[in-house]
């Protein structure tokens, strides 16, 4: 996915790959939203619908994946306790 963020990446990438920097930015956003929602209304369930295919399998298929193509790291969000549910797009 082409996105015009090279200038920002050069300023703030801090030696990370561009892909990891993007994943970290999205994860930071998800974490901020989750923490804010829970601080205001702890009973509210936070969920999202990431791409249904997390990562590509070696030699199997092609197309977009959540982790590699659009930099969604839903497994990390769940492990960190920053989501109550995931509803993958299929």
DSSP file (Angstrom, degrees, kcal/mol; ACC not computed):
  #  RESIDUE AA STRUCTURE BP1 BP2  ACC     N-H-->O    O-->H-N    N-H-->O    O-->H-N    TCO  KAPPA ALPHA  PHI   PSI    X-CA   Y-CA   Z-CA
    1    1 A X              0   0    0      0, 0.0     2,-0.4     0, 0.0     0, 0.0   0.000 360.0 360.0 360.0 124.8    0.0    0.0    0.0
    2    2 A X        +     0   0    0      2,-0.1     2,-0.3     3,-0.0     0, 0.0  -0.677 360.0 167.2 -84.6 132.3    1.5    3.3   -1.0
    3    3 A X        -     0   0    0     -2,-0.4     2,-2.2     0, 0.0     3,-0.2  -0.978  39.1-125.2-146.1 130.3    1.3    6.0    1.6
    4    4 A X  S    S+     0   0    0     -2,-0.3     4,-0.1     1,-0.2     3,-0.1  -0.405  70.5 116.6 -79.8  70.2    3.2    9.4    1.4
    5    5 A X     >  +     0   0    0     -2,-2.2     4,-2.8     1,-0.1    -1,-0.2   0.214  30.2 110.6-119.5  14.9    4.9    9.2    4.8
    6    6 A X  H  > S+     0   0    0      1,-0.2     4,-2.6     2,-0.2     5,-0.2   0.889  79.2  51.7 -61.1 -40.8    8.6    9.0    3.9
    7    7 A X  H  > S+     0   0    0      2,-0.2     4,-1.5     1,-0.2    -1,-0.2   0.925 113.4  43.8 -61.8 -44.7    9.3   12.5    5.2
    8    8 A X  H  > S+     0   0    0      1,-0.2     4,-2.5     2,-0.2     5,-0.2   0.896 112.2  53.7 -66.6 -40.7    7.8   11.7    8.6
    9    9 A X  H  X S+     0   0    0     -4,-2.8     4,-2.8     1,-0.2     5,-0.2   0.913 106.0  52.9 -60.2 -43.1    9.5    8.4    8.7
   10   10 A X  H  < S+     0   0    0     -4,-2.6    -1,-0.2     1,-0.2     4,-0.2   0.869 114.2  43.3 -61.5 -35.7   12.9   10.0    8.1
   11   11 A X  H  < S+     0   0    0     -4,-1.5    -2,-0.2    -5,-0.2    -1,-0.2   0.885 132.4  17.4 -75.1 -39.2   12.2   12.3   11.1
   12   12 A X  H  < S+     0   0    0     -4,-2.5    -2,-0.2    -5,-0.1    -3,-0.2   0.390  90.3 101.1-120.1   2.2   10.8    9.8   13.5
   13   13 A X    ><  -     0   0    0     -4,-2.8     3,-2.1    -5,-0.2    -3,-0.1   0.775  59.7-161.7 -64.3 -27.8   11.7    6.3   12.3
   14   14 A X  T 3   -     0   0    0      1,-0.3     3,-0.1    -5,-0.2    -1,-0.1   0.837  68.7 -51.4  49.0  43.4   14.6    6.0   14.8
   15   15 A X  T 3  S+     0   0    0      1,-0.3    -1,-0.3     0, 0.0     2,-0.1   0.419 105.7 128.3  81.3  -2.9   16.3    3.2   12.9
   16   16 A X    <   -     0   0    0     -3,-2.1    -1,-0.3     1,-0.1     2,-0.1  -0.452  69.4 -97.1 -79.8 157.8   13.3    1.0   12.6
   17   17 A X     >  -     0   0    0      1,-0.1     4,-2.6    -2,-0.1     5,-0.2  -0.406  35.5-115.1 -64.7 154.4   12.2   -0.5    9.3
   18   18 A X  H  > S+     0   0    0      1,-0.2     4,-2.2     2,-0.2     5,-0.1   0.890 116.9  52.8 -60.2 -38.4    9.5    1.6    7.7
   19   19 A X  H  > S+     0   0    0      2,-0.2     4,-2.4     1,-0.2    -1,-0.2   0.925 110.9  45.0 -63.9 -45.5    7.0   -1.3    8.1
   20   20 A X  H  > S+     0   0    0      2,-0.2     4,-2.8     1,-0.2    -2,-0.2   0.888 110.8  54.5 -67.2 -37.6    7.8   -1.7   11.8
   21   21 A X  H  X S+     0   0    0     -4,-2.6     4,-2.1     2,-0.2    -1,-0.2   0.909 109.5  47.8 -60.3 -42.8    7.5    2.0   12.4
   22   22 A X  H  X S+     0   0    0     -4,-2.2     4,-2.4     2,-0.2     5,-0.2   0.933 111.8  49.4 -63.7 -46.1    4.1    2.0   10.8
   23   23 A X  H  X S+     0   0    0     -4,-2.4     4,-2.8     1,-0.2    50,-0.2   0.922 110.8  50.5 -58.7 -44.0    3.0   -1.0   12.9
   24   24 A X  H  X S+     0   0    0     -4,-2.8     4,-2.5     1,-0.2    -1,-0.2   0.890 109.3  51.2 -62.4 -39.4    4.2    0.8   16.0
   25   25 A X  H  X S+     0   0    0     -4,-2.1     4,-2.1     2,-0.2    -1,-0.2   0.927 112.4  45.5 -63.3 -44.8    2.3    3.9   15.1
   26   26 A X  H  X S+     0   0    0     -4,-2.4     4,-2.7     1,-0.2    -2,-0.2   0.918 113.5  49.9 -64.8 -42.6   -0.9    2.0   14.6
   27   27 A X  H  X S+     0   0    0     -4,-2.8     4,-2.7     1,-0.2    -2,-0.2   0.892 108.7  52.3 -63.6 -39.3   -0.4    0.1   17.8
   28   28 A X  H  X S+     0   0    0     -4,-2.5     4,-2.4     2,-0.2    -1,-0.2   0.906 110.9  48.0 -62.7 -40.8    0.2    3.3   19.7
   29   29 A X  H  X S+     0   0    0     -4,-2.1     4,-2.6     2,-0.2     5,-0.2   0.941 112.3  48.3 -62.6 -48.4   -3.1    4.7   18.3
   30   30 A X  H  X S+     0   0    0     -4,-2.7     4,-2.7     1,-0.2    -2,-0.2   0.915 112.9  48.8 -58.6 -44.7   -4.9    1.5   19.3
   31   31 A X  H  X S+     0   0    0     -4,-2.7     4,-2.7     2,-0.2     5,-0.2   0.912 111.0  49.6 -62.8 -44.4   -3.4    1.6   22.8
   32   32 A X  H  X S+     0   0    0     -4,-2.4     4,-2.2     2,-0.2    -2,-0.2   0.926 113.5  45.6 -62.0 -46.2   -4.3    5.3   23.3
   33   33 A X  H  X S+     0   0    0     -4,-2.6     4,-2.8     2,-0.2     5,-0.2   0.938 113.8  49.2 -63.0 -47.1   -7.9    4.8   22.2
   34   34 A X  H  X S+     0   0    0     -4,-2.7     4,-2.6    -5,-0.2     5,-0.2   0.944 112.8  46.5 -58.4 -50.1   -8.3    1.6   24.3
   35   35 A X  H  X S+     0   0    0     -4,-2.7     4,-1.8     1,-0.2    -1,-0.2   0.885 113.9  48.8 -62.2 -39.3   -6.9    3.3   27.5
   36   36 A X  H  X S+     0   0    0     -4,-2.2     4,-1.7    -5,-0.2     5,-0.2   0.942 112.2  47.5 -66.0 -47.8   -9.0    6.4   27.0
   37   37 A X  H  X S+     0   0    0     -4,-2.8     4,-3.3     1,-0.2     3,-0.3   0.939 113.7  47.6 -58.8 -47.9  -12.2    4.4   26.5
   38   38 A X  H  < S+     0   0    0     -4,-2.6     4,-0.3     1,-0.2    -1,-0.2   0.819 109.6  53.4 -66.3 -30.8  -11.6    2.2   29.5
   39   39 A X  H  < S+     0   0    0     -4,-1.8    -1,-0.2    -5,-0.2     3,-0.2   0.836 118.2  36.3 -72.2 -30.8  -10.7    5.2   31.7
   40   40 A X  H  < S+     0   0    0     -4,-1.7     2,-0.3    -3,-0.3    -2,-0.2   0.896 139.9   6.9 -85.0 -45.3  -14.1    6.9   30.7
   41   41 A X    ><  -     0   0    0     -4,-3.3     3,-2.1    -5,-0.2    -1,-0.2  -0.720  63.4-175.2-143.1  84.3  -16.3    3.8   30.6
   42   42 A X  T 3  S+     0   0    0      1,-0.3    -4,-0.1    -2,-0.3    -1,-0.1   0.680  81.7  62.2 -61.2 -18.6  -14.7    0.6   31.7
   43   43 A X  T 3  S+     0   0    0      2,-0.1    -1,-0.3    -5,-0.0     2,-0.2   0.637  79.6 103.7 -81.8 -13.9  -17.7   -1.5   30.8
   44   44 A X  S <  S-     0   0    0     -3,-2.1     2,-0.5    -7,-0.2    -3,-0.1  -0.499  70.4-133.6 -72.0 134.7  -17.4   -0.6   27.1
   45   45 A X        -     0   0    0     -2,-0.2     2,-0.5    39,-0.0    -2,-0.1  -0.780  14.2-148.3 -90.9 128.1  -15.9   -3.4   25.0
   46   46 A X        +     0   0    0     -2,-0.5    38,-3.2   -12,-0.0    39,-1.3  -0.849  30.9 152.3 -99.7 126.9  -13.2   -2.3   22.5
   47   47 A X  E     -a   85   0A   0     -2,-0.5     2,-0.3    37,-0.2    39,-0.2  -0.912  19.6-170.2-144.0 169.7  -13.0   -4.2   19.3
   48   48 A X  E     -a   86   0A   0     37,-0.9    39,-2.5    -2,-0.3     2,-0.4  -0.951  26.2-122.0-153.6 173.7  -12.0   -3.8   15.6
   49   49 A X        +     0   0    0     -2,-0.3    39,-0.1    37,-0.2     3,-0.1  -0.733  34.7 178.5-123.7  80.7  -12.1   -5.6   12.3
   50   50 A X        -     0   0    0     -2,-0.4    39,-2.9     1,-0.2     4,-0.1  -0.255  49.1 -68.9 -72.0 169.0   -8.6   -6.1   11.0
   51   51 A X  B     -b   89   0B   0     37,-0.2    -1,-0.2     1,-0.1    15,-0.2  -0.312  45.8-128.4 -55.6 142.9   -7.9   -7.8    7.7
   52   52 A X  S    S+     0   0    0     37,-1.6     2,-0.8     1,-0.1    -1,-0.1   0.711  94.0  69.9 -72.8 -21.3   -8.8  -11.5    8.1
   53   53 A X        -     0   0    0      1,-0.2    13,-3.0    36,-0.2    14,-0.2  -0.862  64.2-173.6-100.7 107.1   -5.5  -12.8    6.8
   54   54 A X        -     0   0    0     -2,-0.8    13,-2.8    11,-0.2    14,-0.5   0.971  65.0  -6.3 -67.7 -57.4   -2.8  -11.9    9.4
   55   55 A X  S    S-     0   0    0     11,-0.2    -1,-0.2    12,-0.2     2,-0.1  -0.956  77.0-102.2-137.7 156.0    0.3  -13.0    7.6
   56   56 A X        -     0   0    0     -2,-0.3     2,-0.4    -3,-0.1     5,-0.1  -0.450  30.6-127.6 -75.6 150.5    1.1  -14.7    4.3
   57   57 A X  B >   -C   60   0C   0      3,-0.7     3,-2.1    -2,-0.1     2,-0.2  -0.791  38.8 -91.9 -95.0 142.4    2.1  -18.3    4.2
   58   58 A X  T 3  S-     0   0    0     -2,-0.4     3,-0.1     1,-0.3    -1,-0.1  -0.333 106.3  -9.0 -56.7 119.5    5.3  -19.2    2.4
   59   59 A X  T 3  S+     0   0    0     -2,-0.2     2,-0.6     1,-0.2    -1,-0.3   0.524 109.3 113.3  73.3   6.2    4.5  -20.0   -1.2
   60   60 A X  B <  S-C   57   0C   0     -3,-2.1    -3,-0.7     1,-0.0    -1,-0.2  -0.940  77.0 -41.3-117.5 117.6    0.7  -20.0   -0.6
   61   61 A X        -     0   0    0     -2,-0.6     2,-0.3    -5,-0.1    -2,-0.1   0.072  57.4-126.6  67.6-176.5   -1.5  -17.4   -2.1
   62   62 A X        +     0   0    0      2,-0.1     2,-0.2    -3,-0.1    -5,-0.0  -0.903  50.0  81.5-156.7 178.9   -1.0  -13.7   -2.6
   63   63 A X  S    S-     0   0    0     -2,-0.3    -7,-0.1     2,-0.0     6,-0.0  -0.560  77.9 -16.9 108.3-173.7   -2.8  -10.5   -1.8
   64   64 A X        -     0   0    0     -2,-0.2     2,-0.3     5,-0.1   -11,-0.1  -0.315  50.9-172.0 -70.4 145.8   -3.1   -8.2    1.2
   65   65 A X     >> -     0   0    0      1,-0.1     4,-1.4   -11,-0.1     5,-1.3  -0.960  29.5-125.5-130.8 154.4   -2.3   -9.3    4.8
   66   66 A X  H  >5S+     0   0    0    -13,-3.0     6,-2.8    -2,-0.3     4,-0.5   0.954 106.9  39.0 -61.9 -50.8   -3.0   -7.4    7.9
   67   67 A X  H  45S+     0   0    0    -13,-2.8     4,-0.2     4,-0.3   -12,-0.2   0.932 127.4  28.3 -70.3 -48.9    0.6   -7.5    9.2
   68   68 A X  H  45S+     0   0    0    -14,-0.5    -2,-0.2     2,-0.1    -1,-0.1   0.850 127.0  36.2 -86.7 -35.0    2.6   -7.0    6.0
   69   69 A X  H  <5S+     0   0    0     -4,-1.4    -3,-0.2     1,-0.1    -2,-0.1   0.913 134.5  13.9 -89.3 -45.1    0.3   -5.0    3.8
   70   70 A X  S  <<S-     0   0    0     -5,-1.3    -3,-0.2    -4,-0.5    -4,-0.1   0.300  96.3-122.4-119.4   8.0   -1.5   -2.6    6.1
   71   71 A X        +     0   0    0     -6,-0.3     2,-0.6    -4,-0.2    -4,-0.3   0.766  53.5 153.7  62.9  33.1    0.6   -2.9    9.2
   72   72 A X        -     0   0    0     -6,-2.8     2,-0.5    -7,-0.2    -1,-0.2  -0.837  24.8-169.6 -91.1 124.0   -2.1   -4.1   11.6
   73   73 A X     >  +     0   0    0     -2,-0.6     4,-1.8   -50,-0.2     3,-0.5  -0.567  20.3 159.5-113.3  67.5   -0.7   -6.1   14.5
   74   74 A X  H  > S+     0   0    0     -2,-0.5     4,-2.3     1,-0.2     5,-0.2   0.814  71.5  59.5 -61.8 -32.7   -3.9   -7.4   16.0
   75   75 A X  H  > S+     0   0    0      1,-0.2     4,-2.5     2,-0.2    -1,-0.2   0.915 106.3  48.5 -62.0 -41.4   -2.1  -10.3   17.7
   76   76 A X  H  > S+     0   0    0     -3,-0.5     4,-2.1     2,-0.2    -2,-0.2   0.894 109.3  52.9 -64.0 -40.7    0.1   -7.8   19.6
   77   77 A X  H  <>S+     0   0    0     -4,-1.8     5,-3.0     2,-0.2     6,-0.4   0.922 112.1  44.8 -61.9 -43.5   -3.0   -5.8   20.6
   78   78 A X  H ><5S+     0   0    0     -4,-2.3     3,-1.3     3,-0.2     5,-0.2   0.928 112.6  50.4 -67.2 -44.8   -4.6   -8.9   22.1
   79   79 A X  H 3<5S+     0   0    0     -4,-2.5    -1,-0.2     1,-0.3    -2,-0.2   0.850 111.2  50.0 -61.2 -34.3   -1.5  -10.0   23.8
   80   80 A X  T 3<5S-     0   0    0     -4,-2.1    -1,-0.3    -5,-0.2    -2,-0.2   0.508 115.1-117.6 -82.1  -4.4   -1.1   -6.6   25.3
   81   81 A X  T < 5S+     0   0    0     -3,-1.3    -3,-0.2    -4,-0.4    -2,-0.1   0.796  76.7 128.2  73.7  28.5   -4.7   -6.5   26.5
   82   82 A X      < +     0   0    0     -5,-3.0     2,-0.3    -6,-0.2    -4,-0.2   0.147  63.6  47.8-105.5  18.4   -5.6   -3.6   24.3
   83   83 A X        -     0   0    0     -6,-0.4   -36,-0.2    -5,-0.2     3,-0.1  -0.975  56.2-160.4-150.3 145.1   -8.6   -5.1   22.7
   84   84 A X  S    S+     0   0    0    -38,-3.2     2,-0.3     1,-0.3   -37,-0.2   0.690  80.8   1.2 -96.0 -24.3  -11.6   -7.0   24.1
   85   85 A X  E     -a   47   0A   0    -39,-1.3   -37,-0.9     2,-0.0     2,-0.4  -0.988  57.0-148.2-159.9 152.9  -12.5   -8.7   20.8
   86   86 A X  E     -a   48   0A   0     -2,-0.3     2,-0.4   -39,-0.2   -37,-0.2  -0.983   5.0-171.9-123.9 139.4  -11.5   -9.0   17.1
   87   87 A X        -     0   0    0    -39,-2.5   -35,-0.1    -2,-0.4   -40,-0.0  -0.755  23.6-148.9-127.9  83.1  -13.8   -9.5   14.2
   88   88 A X        -     0   0    0     -2,-0.4     2,-0.4   -39,-0.1   -37,-0.2  -0.171  15.1-118.1 -59.4 141.5  -11.6  -10.2   11.2
   89   89 A X  B      b   51   0B   0    -39,-2.9   -37,-1.6     1,-0.1   -36,-0.2  -0.659 360.0 360.0 -75.6 129.6  -12.8   -9.1    7.8
   90   90 A X              0   0    0     -2,-0.4    -1,-0.1   -39,-0.1   -39,-0.1   0.403 360.0 360.0-112.2 360.0  -13.1  -12.1    5.6
